[in-house]
Amino acid sequence: MQFRKFGKHDWKVSALGFGCMRLPTNDGVLHSGNVNEKEAIAMIRYAIDQGVNYIDTAYLYHGLNGETVVGKALEDGYREKVKIATKSPIILIKKEEDFDKYLNEQLKKLQTDHIDFYLFHGLNEQRWKTVLDLNLLEKAESAIEDGRILKLGFSFHDKYDLFKEIIDSYKGWTFCQVQYNYMDADNQAGTKGLKYAASKGLAVVVMEPIRGGVLANPPKPIKEIFDSSYGKKRTPADWALQWVWNHPEVSVVLSGMSTMKQVQENIHSANISGVHSLGRRDLQFIKRVQKEYRKRTTIPCTKCSYCMPCPNGVNIPRNFELYNDCFIYDDPKQYRYWYRMLLPEKERANTCIACKTCEEKCPQKIPISELMPKVHTQLGEDKPIEKMDT
């Protein structure tokens, strides 16, 4: 395992961190609370045995069950081998006292007396306002003083200007977590934010390096590009990971792994990773792939599921996934079939009532209520598929 500097912190972090947002489930439903605990625990422990020392979870993961599974995985001496990162559910906090309520519940679920790295979860303009209005920085400082939290940070889903404002507004940050991959270098905090955070001494934790799995499963034309990558036998997922690790500002890359095979493949990638390990030709190759993907992807959904549950029952990520896949995989007929077969009528796009509750939660700022009728028109009706301008 390769290890990297964690900002100003006197500790080195494994290049790969285990993201516990996409653990295996018994019902096959992504993010389901019905976690296959036996397999999830085996995967987490295998990763730790191979040198992974950063485990990332959150209160909201897997139907509020994710931290419980992580706590079980870290029994039998595994807790002492890793640092735990988990997140305060800002979206649920309505009054100042809620901060301690959720933190104490998290400590119990994780079977620990302290959280090594605690984050304000998914900060955007509204959630940052909640942090300030409810004095949550002061609450976090109190938790640091009594030992329940060791280091404080935040995860982020909004524009660069707000990212910079948050960093500059508080001197106690140790680290931040941002979405970053070769398709999102100019989105949200982006490369500019990555460099700014590192310049301030913050450790930078990267999430969605494979963009919700999309970059690991390219359509045939893009797969052919990878297959012809001048003799370098790398999987598309490995290319995506190596591109992120290539940046010196990156401290650790999180991968949300759902199978043991993914764990093994990602550990192999981490073992051969390094700063500036990609040459000029490699980077030109990634730009070629990036250009081809950008021709195809229509809706920038990463399937994070923060928009869920929908008050009216719409399966928002699944609708967008099926729509995007029509273009990414060049198979409208197949995805119209899956739309009808995989989505119950009550979960389809046409049941959206445009309440916009989801739009307040969406990290990507997708105009969901505007797009849902168009998704149904394209997938639910036998007419030529046309891309939408989002």
NORTA-V275377 format. One record per residue. RES is the residue in one letter. PHI is phi in degrees with one decimal (NA if undefined). PSI is psi as a letter, one per 40 degrees, with the letter a starting at -180 (* if undefined). D_LAST is the distance of its C-alpha to the last C-alpha in Angstrom with 1 decimal. Layout:
# NORTA-V275377
RES | PHI | PSI | D_LAST
RES | PHI | PSI | D_LAST
This chain:
# NORTA-V275377
M | NA | h | 40.7
Q | -87.9 | i | 39.5
F | -124.7 | i | 39.5
R | -134.0 | i | 37.8
K | -68.5 | h | 38.4
F | -106.7 | g | 36.8
G | 58.2 | b | 36.4
K | -88.2 | e | 39.7
H | -69.6 | h | 40.7
D | -83.9 | g | 43.9
W | -164.8 | i | 42.6
K | -107.1 | h | 40.9
V | -104.8 | i | 38.0
S | -63.0 | i | 37.4
A | -57.2 | d | 34.6
L | -103.5 | h | 33.1
G | -109.5 | i | 32.6
F | -89.3 | h | 32.4
G | -86.4 | h | 29.2
C | -100.4 | f | 30.2
M | -90.8 | d | 26.8
R | -130.2 | f | 27.0
L | -66.6 | i | 30.7
P | -65.1 | i | 32.1
T | -122.1 | i | 32.4
N | -74.2 | d | 35.0
D | -98.2 | e | 32.7
G | 74.2 | e | 30.2
V | -94.1 | h | 27.4
L | -60.0 | h | 25.3
H | 72.5 | e | 26.0
S | -61.7 | i | 28.7
G | -75.8 | e | 31.7
N | -86.9 | g | 34.0
V | -73.7 | h | 34.3
N | -77.7 | g | 36.7
E | -62.0 | d | 38.8
K | -59.9 | d | 41.3
E | -70.9 | d | 38.8
A | -61.9 | d | 36.7
I | -64.2 | d | 39.8
A | -61.9 | d | 41.1
M | -64.8 | d | 37.8
I | -62.9 | d | 37.9
R | -68.2 | d | 41.6
Y | -60.2 | d | 41.4
A | -60.5 | d | 38.8
I | -63.2 | d | 41.1
D | -61.7 | d | 44.1
Q | -92.0 | e | 42.3
G | 113.0 | e | 41.7
V | -65.6 | h | 38.5
N | -126.4 | e | 39.3
Y | -132.6 | h | 36.1
I | -113.8 | h | 34.8
D | -112.0 | h | 31.6
T | -141.9 | a | 31.0
A | -162.1 | i | 30.0
Y | -56.2 | d | 31.3
L | -83.9 | e | 28.2
Y | -68.1 | i | 28.2
H | 50.2 | f | 29.3
G | 58.9 | f | 29.9
L | 71.1 | e | 32.0
N | -104.0 | e | 34.1
G | -61.5 | d | 32.9
E | -65.5 | d | 35.3
T | -62.3 | d | 38.2
V | -65.5 | d | 37.7
V | -62.0 | d | 37.5
G | -57.9 | d | 40.6
K | -68.3 | d | 42.4
A | -64.3 | d | 41.3
L | -94.2 | e | 42.9
E | -72.4 | i | 46.2
D | 59.5 | f | 49.2
G | 90.8 | e | 49.0
Y | -74.7 | d | 45.4
R | -59.0 | d | 44.4
E | -72.2 | e | 46.7
K | -91.8 | e | 44.9
V | -136.8 | i | 41.4
K | -104.3 | h | 39.5
I | -99.1 | h | 37.3
A | -115.9 | h | 34.0
T | -141.6 | i | 32.6
K | -130.2 | h | 30.5
S | -75.5 | h | 31.3
P | -77.7 | g | 29.0
I | -53.9 | d | 28.0
I | -63.5 | d | 25.9
L | -98.1 | e | 29.3
I | -81.2 | h | 31.5
K | -111.4 | d | 32.6
K | -143.6 | i | 35.8
E | -55.4 | d | 37.5
E | -66.7 | d | 39.7
D | -63.4 | d | 36.8
F | -56.8 | d | 36.4
D | -68.6 | d | 39.8
K | -58.3 | d | 39.5
Y | -72.5 | d | 36.6
L | -60.2 | d | 38.0
N | -64.8 | d | 41.3
E | -65.1 | d | 39.8
Q | -65.3 | d | 37.9
L | -59.4 | d | 41.1
K | -66.7 | d | 42.8
K | -62.1 | d | 40.2
L | -82.8 | e | 40.3
Q | 55.7 | f | 44.1
T | -143.2 | i | 44.4
D | -98.4 | e | 45.8
H | -155.3 | i | 43.1
I | -103.5 | h | 39.5
D | -66.6 | d | 39.5
F | -131.9 | h | 35.9
Y | -111.1 | h | 34.3
L | -119.0 | i | 30.8
F | -76.2 | h | 29.0
H | -83.9 | h | 26.1
G | 59.3 | f | 22.5
L | -64.1 | h | 23.0
N | -135.2 | a | 20.3
E | -59.4 | d | 21.3
Q | -69.5 | d | 22.6
R | -72.1 | d | 24.4
W | -64.3 | d | 26.0
K | -62.5 | d | 27.3
T | -61.1 | d | 28.8
V | -57.3 | d | 30.5
L | -73.7 | d | 32.0
D | -65.2 | d | 32.9
L | -99.4 | e | 34.6
N | 56.8 | f | 36.4
L | -74.5 | d | 35.0
L | -64.6 | d | 35.8
E | -66.0 | d | 39.4
K | -63.6 | d | 39.3
A | -65.6 | d | 38.2
E | -63.1 | d | 40.9
S | -65.1 | d | 43.4
A | -69.1 | d | 42.3
I | -68.3 | d | 42.7
E | -63.1 | d | 46.2
D | -91.3 | e | 47.3
G | 89.9 | e | 46.0
R | -74.9 | d | 43.3
I | -123.1 | h | 40.6
L | -98.2 | d | 41.4
K | -134.5 | i | 38.3
L | -114.1 | h | 35.3
G | -151.1 | a | 31.7
F | -153.4 | i | 28.1
S | -102.1 | i | 24.9
F | -137.8 | h | 21.8
H | -144.3 | g | 18.1
D | -169.1 | a | 16.9
K | -89.5 | i | 17.0
Y | -56.4 | d | 19.9
D | -58.3 | d | 21.8
L | -69.8 | d | 22.3
F | -56.0 | d | 23.3
K | -63.9 | d | 25.9
E | -60.9 | d | 27.1
I | -62.7 | d | 27.7
I | -60.8 | d | 29.6
D | -75.5 | e | 31.7
S | -82.8 | e | 32.4
Y | -146.4 | h | 34.5
K | -88.3 | e | 37.0
G | -92.6 | e | 37.5
W | -65.5 | h | 34.4
T | -103.7 | d | 35.5
F | -157.3 | i | 32.2
C | -140.6 | i | 28.4
Q | -126.5 | h | 25.9
V | -131.6 | i | 22.5
Q | -80.0 | h | 19.8
Y | -156.2 | h | 20.4
N | -160.4 | i | 20.2
Y | -71.2 | e | 19.8
M | -94.9 | e | 16.1
D | -119.1 | f | 15.7
A | -64.0 | d | 18.4
D | -110.8 | e | 16.3
N | -101.8 | i | 14.3
Q | 51.2 | b | 16.0
A | -65.0 | d | 19.7
G | 62.3 | a | 19.4
T | -60.4 | d | 22.5
K | -61.3 | d | 23.4
G | -69.1 | d | 23.7
L | -56.0 | d | 25.6
K | -69.8 | d | 28.1
Y | -67.1 | d | 28.5
A | -60.2 | d | 29.3
A | -64.3 | d | 31.7
S | -65.9 | d | 33.4
K | -92.3 | e | 34.2
G | 86.1 | e | 35.8
L | -81.8 | i | 33.3
A | -72.5 | i | 32.9
V | -114.4 | h | 29.4
V | -97.7 | h | 28.4
V | -103.5 | h | 25.4
M | -110.7 | i | 23.4
E | 54.3 | f | 20.9
P | -67.6 | d | 22.5
I | -113.1 | e | 21.5
R | 52.5 | f | 18.0
G | 69.0 | f | 19.1
G | 92.8 | e | 21.1
V | -58.5 | d | 18.5
L | -75.3 | e | 20.3
A | -87.9 | e | 23.6
N | -128.9 | g | 23.0
P | -72.8 | i | 21.7
P | -68.8 | i | 21.5
K | -53.2 | d | 24.6
P | -60.7 | d | 23.7
I | -78.0 | d | 22.7
K | -61.4 | d | 25.7
E | -64.1 | d | 27.9
I | -64.7 | d | 26.9
F | -63.9 | d | 28.0
D | -65.2 | d | 31.1
S | -104.0 | f | 32.1
S | -77.5 | g | 31.7
Y | 37.4 | f | 35.1
G | 83.1 | e | 37.2
K | -87.2 | h | 35.4
K | -86.6 | g | 35.3
R | -121.7 | i | 32.4
T | -76.3 | i | 30.0
P | -56.8 | d | 26.2
A | -64.5 | d | 26.4
D | -64.4 | d | 29.2
W | -58.2 | d | 27.5
A | -63.3 | d | 24.6
L | -66.3 | d | 27.2
Q | -62.3 | d | 29.4
W | -61.3 | d | 26.7
V | -70.9 | d | 26.3
W | -62.9 | d | 30.1
N | -62.3 | d | 30.7
H | -83.2 | h | 29.7
P | -65.8 | d | 32.8
E | -76.0 | e | 31.0
V | -80.3 | h | 30.0
S | -90.8 | d | 32.6
V | -149.1 | i | 31.5
V | -110.2 | h | 28.8
L | -89.1 | h | 28.0
S | -128.1 | h | 27.4
G | -85.9 | h | 26.9
M | -104.0 | h | 29.4
S | -112.6 | e | 30.1
T | -137.4 | i | 33.0
M | -64.1 | d | 36.1
K | -61.4 | d | 35.2
Q | -63.5 | d | 32.0
V | -60.7 | d | 34.2
Q | -63.0 | d | 36.8
E | -65.3 | d | 34.3
N | -70.1 | d | 32.6
I | -65.5 | d | 36.1
H | -59.4 | d | 37.1
S | -61.6 | d | 34.1
A | -63.8 | d | 35.0
N | -65.5 | d | 38.6
I | -109.2 | e | 37.8
S | -81.0 | i | 35.2
G | 179.9 | i | 35.9
V | -70.3 | h | 34.8
H | 56.0 | f | 34.4
S | -82.4 | e | 35.2
L | -94.0 | h | 32.8
G | -85.5 | i | 34.1
R | -59.1 | d | 32.6
R | -66.3 | d | 32.3
D | -60.7 | d | 30.5
L | -67.9 | d | 27.9
Q | -66.3 | d | 27.4
F | -62.7 | d | 27.0
I | -62.5 | d | 24.3
K | -62.3 | d | 22.4
R | -64.5 | d | 22.9
V | -64.1 | d | 21.4
Q | -55.8 | d | 18.5
K | -61.9 | d | 17.7
E | -68.3 | d | 18.0
Y | -62.3 | d | 15.7
R | -65.0 | d | 12.9
K | -71.0 | d | 13.3
R | -109.9 | d | 12.7
T | -72.2 | h | 10.5
T | -105.6 | d | 7.0
I | -110.2 | h | 6.6
P | -79.3 | f | 8.7
C | -89.9 | h | 11.2
T | -102.6 | e | 14.8
K | 61.8 | f | 16.7
C | -72.3 | d | 18.5
S | 70.1 | e | 19.0
Y | -63.8 | d | 19.3
C | -74.2 | e | 17.4
M | -96.8 | i | 20.4
P | -81.0 | i | 22.5
C | -77.5 | h | 20.7
P | -57.7 | d | 23.3
N | -105.4 | e | 22.9
G | 89.1 | e | 23.0
V | -71.0 | h | 19.6
N | -87.0 | g | 19.1
I | -60.2 | d | 15.6
P | -60.6 | d | 15.6
R | -68.2 | d | 17.4
N | -60.0 | d | 15.1
F | -67.2 | d | 12.1
E | -62.1 | d | 14.7
L | -64.1 | d | 16.0
Y | -65.5 | d | 12.8
N | -60.2 | d | 12.0
D | -63.8 | d | 15.7
C | -55.1 | d | 15.8
F | -91.2 | d | 14.3
I | -63.6 | d | 15.8
Y | -106.0 | e | 19.2
D | 53.8 | f | 19.2
D | -146.5 | g | 20.7
P | -56.2 | d | 19.0
K | -60.0 | d | 22.5
Q | -63.5 | d | 23.1
Y | -79.9 | d | 20.0
R | -65.3 | d | 20.5
Y | -62.7 | d | 24.0
W | -66.0 | d | 23.0
Y | -58.6 | d | 20.7
R | -76.8 | d | 23.9
M | -84.6 | d | 26.3
L | -90.3 | d | 24.7
L | -107.5 | h | 23.1
P | -58.4 | i | 25.6
E | -53.6 | d | 24.7
K | -69.0 | e | 24.4
E | -98.9 | e | 21.7
R | -79.0 | i | 19.4
A | -59.1 | d | 16.1
N | -73.0 | e | 18.0
T | -90.3 | e | 20.1
C | -63.6 | h | 17.5
I | -107.3 | e | 19.1
A | 57.9 | f | 16.4
C | -75.1 | d | 18.8
K | 69.0 | e | 16.1
T | -58.1 | d | 18.7
C | -65.4 | d | 16.3
E | -67.7 | d | 13.9
E | -71.2 | d | 17.0
K | -101.4 | e | 17.6
C | -69.7 | h | 14.4
P | -63.8 | d | 15.0
Q | -88.0 | e | 11.5
K | 58.7 | f | 10.5
I | -78.0 | h | 7.8
P | -76.7 | g | 7.8
I | -57.6 | d | 9.8
S | -64.5 | d | 11.8
E | -76.5 | d | 9.3
L | -85.4 | d | 8.0
M | -58.5 | d | 11.6
P | -60.7 | d | 13.2
K | -70.8 | d | 10.9
V | -59.9 | d | 11.8
H | -66.8 | d | 15.4
T | -59.0 | d | 15.5
Q | -80.3 | d | 14.7
L | -95.0 | d | 16.8
G | -96.9 | e | 19.4
E | -126.7 | i | 20.4
D | -83.5 | g | 22.1
K | -144.0 | i | 20.1
P | -57.7 | h | 18.4
I | -75.4 | h | 15.3
E | -129.1 | i | 12.4
K | -68.1 | i | 9.2
M | -100.6 | i | 6.0
D | -88.2 | h | 3.8
T | -100.5 | * | 0.0
